[in-house]
Amino acid sequence: MMKAIIKFGAKHRPLSAGERIGCWTFLLAILLAFVDIRLSLMVLAGFVVMCIAAPFFPGCSFHLPVVSRGSSGRKAVALTFDDGPDPQTTPELLRLLKKHRVAGTFFVNGRKAGLYPHLIEEILNHGHCVANHSFKHDVFMAFRSKQTVLCDIEAVQEVLRRHGIAPLAFRPPAGITSPRLREVLQTMDMFAVNFSCRARDGGNRWLRHLSQKILSRLRPDDIVLLHDIAPRSAALLSLWVEEIDRVLEGIHAKGLFVLPLAELIGRPVMIKTAEGDASDGVSLSSDEKLIDNGSDEGPGDAVSSQRSDLQ
């Protein structure tokens, strides 16, 4: 019976982890009902709790496949920045990334991307990748109707197509997932990317010891979450810059290096729509390659040469 259920589901679309667990849970509940109905109800209740709780664990692939860690097997991490672009913080981030000769992925807010198109161009010109982080940043977006979710994600794609790119990676607001999100991403040939290391900074609200929190938790193949959004107080901007600088310095001090997100996870995170070529989304293949080559190029220079090679 179980094989028939799984085979039926696989014929129409691959079953998620939650659906597979649900099938086994349902079968177990039937069997336990012959022993004690209370045991059967306990099993079913446990599955319901799992379904409710799973969306709020960013690294959980219960309802849909979620990339939350790299698979490079190297002493490397990837840097990702949410909620930008921002006229106060984005230029500072680009300066710091260039200073430390590393590349990042910017999961942008569609509304802000439309307001600050020059910042999107700056990000791309510096050789970094741009990915989708929803248009409205509704933290409960994943629980809205399928049409609402689809329209929100597509609105960001439309804004970014004006820059000649189409993100493949989507990060849901607050990392919250749902079965509806899975259906939409499958329709759009996109995939979900969350994170495995963060400072819980509340969107740059709580900056104290940000670098210490990140570095104390950092492990090889981590996807690091930081924010590209101005602190509430202008006086805190300099503190934020110092903390990000310490993070970038500390990564090297821990014997780690930064890889582009695409290299860390082994799949492209955006494509260039003009040429239709898959892009790894960043200028640098890694810090190590720049050091080994003894190059004096910055991240933007390195990516420009890579784009020329593709063309």
C-alpha positions as CSV (number, residue, x, y, z in Angstrom):
1,M,0.0,0.0,0.0
2,M,2.8,2.4,1.0
3,K,4.7,1.8,-2.2
4,A,1.5,2.4,-4.2
5,I,1.0,5.8,-2.5
6,I,4.6,6.9,-3.1
7,K,4.5,5.7,-6.7
8,F,1.3,7.6,-7.3
9,G,2.8,10.8,-5.9
10,A,6.1,10.4,-7.7
11,K,4.3,10.0,-11.0
12,H,2.7,13.4,-10.6
13,R,5.5,15.2,-8.8
14,P,8.3,14.2,-6.4
15,L,7.0,13.9,-2.8
16,S,8.5,16.3,-0.2
17,A,10.0,15.0,3.0
18,G,6.9,16.0,4.8
19,E,4.6,14.1,2.4
20,R,6.7,11.0,2.7
21,I,6.7,11.2,6.5
22,G,2.9,11.8,6.3
23,C,2.4,8.6,4.3
24,W,4.4,6.5,6.8
25,T,2.6,8.3,9.7
26,F,-0.8,7.5,8.2
27,L,0.1,3.8,7.8
28,L,1.5,3.6,11.3
29,A,-1.6,5.2,12.7
30,I,-3.8,2.7,11.0
31,L,-1.8,-0.2,12.4
32,L,-1.7,1.2,15.9
33,A,-5.5,1.8,15.8
34,F,-5.9,-2.0,16.0
35,V,-3.8,-2.0,19.2
36,D,-4.9,1.2,21.0
37,I,-6.7,4.1,19.3
38,R,-4.9,6.5,21.7
39,L,-1.5,5.5,20.3
40,S,-2.8,6.2,16.8
41,L,-4.1,9.6,17.8
42,M,-0.7,10.4,19.4
43,V,1.2,9.6,16.2
44,L,-1.1,11.7,14.1
45,A,-0.9,14.6,16.6
46,G,2.9,14.4,16.5
47,F,2.8,14.7,12.7
48,V,0.5,17.7,12.9
49,V,2.9,19.4,15.3
50,M,5.8,18.7,12.9
51,C,3.8,20.3,10.0
52,I,3.1,23.4,12.0
53,A,6.6,23.8,13.4
54,A,8.7,22.9,10.3
55,P,8.2,26.2,8.4
56,F,9.8,28.2,11.3
57,F,13.1,26.3,11.1
58,P,15.1,27.8,8.2
59,G,17.3,24.8,7.6
60,C,14.4,22.3,7.6
61,S,13.5,20.7,4.2
62,F,10.2,19.3,5.5
63,H,7.9,21.1,3.1
64,L,10.3,21.7,0.3
65,P,14.0,21.3,-0.5
66,V,15.9,24.1,1.3
67,V,19.6,24.8,0.7
68,S,20.9,26.0,4.0
69,R,24.5,24.8,3.9
70,G,27.2,24.4,1.3
71,S,28.4,21.1,-0.1
72,S,31.9,22.1,-1.1
73,G,33.7,20.0,1.6
74,R,36.2,22.8,1.8
75,K,37.1,25.3,4.6
76,A,34.9,27.9,3.0
77,V,31.8,29.9,3.7
78,A,29.5,32.1,1.6
79,L,28.3,35.6,2.5
80,T,24.7,36.6,1.8
81,F,23.1,40.0,2.5
82,D,19.3,40.4,2.9
83,D,16.8,43.3,2.6
84,G,18.7,45.7,0.4
85,P,19.6,47.6,-1.6
86,D,20.0,50.5,0.7
87,P,21.6,53.9,-0.2
88,Q,23.4,54.0,3.2
89,T,24.7,50.5,3.6
90,T,25.0,49.0,0.1
91,P,27.9,51.3,-1.0
92,E,29.7,50.5,2.3
93,L,29.2,46.8,1.8
94,L,30.6,47.0,-1.7
95,R,33.6,48.9,-0.4
96,L,34.3,46.4,2.3
97,L,33.9,43.4,0.0
98,K,36.3,45.0,-2.4
99,K,38.8,45.7,0.4
100,H,38.8,42.1,1.5
101,R,38.7,40.8,-2.0
102,V,35.6,38.6,-1.5
103,A,32.3,38.2,-3.2
104,G,28.8,38.1,-1.8
105,T,25.2,37.4,-2.8
106,F,22.6,40.1,-2.3
107,F,19.1,38.8,-1.7
108,V,17.2,41.9,-2.6
109,N,13.8,43.3,-1.8
110,G,11.9,44.0,-5.0
111,R,10.4,47.3,-3.9
112,K,13.8,48.7,-3.0
113,A,15.4,47.3,-6.1
114,G,12.9,49.3,-8.1
115,L,13.6,52.4,-6.1
116,Y,17.4,52.1,-6.3
117,P,18.2,50.6,-9.7
118,H,21.7,52.2,-9.7
119,L,22.6,50.2,-6.6
120,I,21.6,47.0,-8.4
121,E,23.9,48.0,-11.2
122,E,26.7,48.7,-8.7
123,I,26.3,45.3,-7.1
124,L,26.5,43.6,-10.5
125,N,29.3,45.8,-11.7
126,H,31.3,44.8,-8.7
127,G,30.9,41.2,-9.6
128,H,28.4,40.1,-7.0
129,C,25.2,38.1,-7.4
130,V,21.7,39.3,-7.0
131,A,18.9,36.9,-5.8
132,N,15.2,37.2,-4.9
133,H,14.0,38.0,-1.4
134,S,10.4,38.8,-2.2
135,F,8.8,42.2,-3.1
136,K,7.0,43.2,0.0
137,H,9.0,41.2,2.6
138,D,5.8,39.9,4.2
139,V,7.1,37.5,6.9
140,F,3.9,35.4,6.5
141,M,4.1,35.4,2.7
142,A,4.6,31.6,2.6
143,F,1.1,31.2,4.2
144,R,-0.7,33.4,1.7
145,S,-2.5,32.0,-1.3
146,K,-0.5,30.4,-4.1
147,Q,-1.4,33.3,-6.5
148,T,-0.2,35.9,-3.9
149,V,3.1,34.1,-3.4
150,L,3.6,33.7,-7.2
151,C,2.8,37.4,-7.9
152,D,5.1,38.6,-5.2
153,I,8.1,36.6,-6.4
154,E,7.4,37.3,-10.1
155,A,7.3,41.1,-9.3
156,V,10.9,40.9,-8.1
157,Q,11.9,38.8,-11.2
158,E,10.4,41.5,-13.4
159,V,12.3,44.3,-11.7
160,L,15.6,42.4,-12.0
161,R,15.1,41.4,-15.6
162,R,15.5,45.1,-16.5
163,H,19.2,44.6,-15.4
164,G,19.6,41.6,-17.6
165,I,19.5,38.9,-14.9
166,A,17.0,36.3,-13.6
167,P,17.6,35.0,-10.1
168,L,17.2,31.2,-9.6
169,A,17.6,31.4,-5.8
170,F,14.8,32.6,-3.5
171,R,15.1,33.3,0.2
172,P,11.7,33.6,1.9
173,P,11.3,36.4,4.4
174,A,12.5,35.3,7.8
175,G,13.4,32.0,6.2
176,I,9.8,30.8,6.7
177,T,8.6,28.1,4.2
178,S,5.4,26.2,3.3
179,P,4.0,23.7,0.8
180,R,2.6,26.6,-1.2
181,L,6.1,28.1,-1.6
182,R,7.3,24.7,-2.9
183,E,4.6,24.7,-5.6
184,V,5.4,28.2,-6.7
185,L,9.2,27.7,-6.8
186,Q,8.7,24.5,-8.9
187,T,6.5,26.4,-11.3
188,M,9.2,29.1,-11.7
189,D,12.2,26.8,-11.8
190,M,13.6,28.4,-8.7
191,F,14.9,26.9,-5.4
192,A,15.0,28.0,-1.8
193,V,18.2,29.2,-0.1
194,N,18.3,29.9,3.6
195,F,21.2,30.1,5.9
196,S,23.1,28.2,8.6
197,C,24.9,31.0,10.5
198,R,23.4,34.3,11.6
199,A,23.7,36.8,14.5
200,R,20.0,37.3,15.1
201,D,20.5,41.0,14.6
202,G,16.9,41.8,14.0
203,G,17.6,43.4,10.6
204,N,20.6,45.5,12.0
205,R,18.6,46.5,15.0
206,W,20.9,44.8,17.5
207,L,24.5,45.4,16.4
208,R,26.4,44.9,19.6
209,H,28.8,41.9,19.3
210,L,27.4,41.1,15.8
211,S,30.8,40.0,14.6
212,Q,31.5,37.9,17.7
213,K,28.2,36.1,17.4
214,I,28.9,35.2,13.7
215,L,32.5,34.2,14.2
216,S,31.8,32.1,17.3
217,R,29.3,30.0,15.3
218,L,31.1,29.9,11.9
219,R,31.9,26.5,10.5
220,P,33.1,25.3,7.1
221,D,30.3,25.3,4.4
222,D,28.2,27.8,6.3
223,I,25.9,30.2,4.5
224,V,26.2,33.4,6.5
225,L,23.2,35.7,6.8
226,L,23.9,39.5,7.2
227,H,21.7,42.5,6.4
228,D,22.0,45.2,3.9
229,I,19.8,47.7,5.6
230,A,20.5,50.9,7.5
231,P,20.4,50.8,11.3
232,R,17.6,52.7,12.9
233,S,20.0,55.3,14.2
234,A,22.4,57.0,11.8
235,A,24.9,57.1,14.6
236,L,25.0,53.3,14.5
237,L,26.1,53.1,10.9
238,S,29.8,53.4,11.7
239,L,29.4,50.6,14.3
240,W,27.7,48.4,11.7
241,V,30.6,49.1,9.3
242,E,33.1,48.1,12.0
243,E,31.3,44.9,12.8
244,I,31.1,43.8,9.2
245,D,34.8,44.6,8.8
246,R,35.5,42.4,11.8
247,V,33.5,39.6,10.3
248,L,35.4,39.7,7.1
249,E,38.8,39.8,9.0
250,G,37.7,37.1,11.4
251,I,36.8,34.6,8.6
252,H,40.4,34.6,7.5
253,A,41.7,34.5,11.1
254,K,39.7,31.3,11.6
255,G,41.5,29.6,8.7
256,L,38.4,29.9,6.4
257,F,37.9,31.7,3.1
258,V,34.9,33.0,1.2
259,L,33.5,31.2,-1.8
260,P,30.7,32.5,-4.1
261,L,27.4,31.0,-3.0
262,A,27.1,29.2,-6.3
263,E,30.4,27.4,-5.8
264,L,29.6,26.6,-2.2
265,I,26.3,24.9,-3.0
266,G,27.3,23.6,-6.4
267,R,24.6,25.3,-8.5
268,P,24.0,28.7,-10.2
269,V,22.0,31.3,-8.3
270,M,21.2,33.5,-11.2
271,I,21.3,33.6,-15.0
272,K,22.0,36.5,-17.4
273,T,18.9,36.8,-19.5
274,A,20.6,38.8,-22.3
275,E,22.9,35.9,-23.2
276,G,21.0,33.2,-21.4
277,D,24.2,31.9,-19.9
278,A,24.3,30.5,-16.4
279,S,26.3,32.7,-14.0
280,D,27.9,31.7,-10.8
281,G,26.8,35.1,-9.6
282,V,30.1,36.6,-8.5
283,S,33.4,37.8,-9.7
284,L,35.7,35.7,-7.7
285,S,36.0,31.9,-7.8
286,S,37.5,32.2,-4.3
287,D,40.0,34.1,-2.2
288,E,42.5,31.4,-2.6
289,K,42.6,31.8,-6.4
290,L,43.3,35.5,-6.2
291,I,46.0,35.0,-3.7
292,D,47.6,32.0,-5.5
293,N,47.6,34.0,-8.8
294,G,49.1,37.0,-7.1
295,S,46.5,39.2,-8.9
296,D,46.1,42.9,-8.2
297,E,42.6,42.9,-9.5
298,G,39.6,43.7,-7.3
299,P,36.4,41.7,-7.3
300,G,34.9,43.8,-10.1
301,D,37.9,43.4,-12.4
302,A,38.0,39.7,-11.9
303,V,34.3,39.3,-12.8
304,S,34.6,41.5,-15.9
305,S,37.3,39.2,-17.3
306,Q,35.1,36.1,-16.5
307,R,32.2,37.7,-18.4
308,S,34.4,38.4,-21.3
309,D,35.5,34.8,-21.4
310,L,31.8,33.7,-21.4
311,Q,31.1,35.9,-24.3
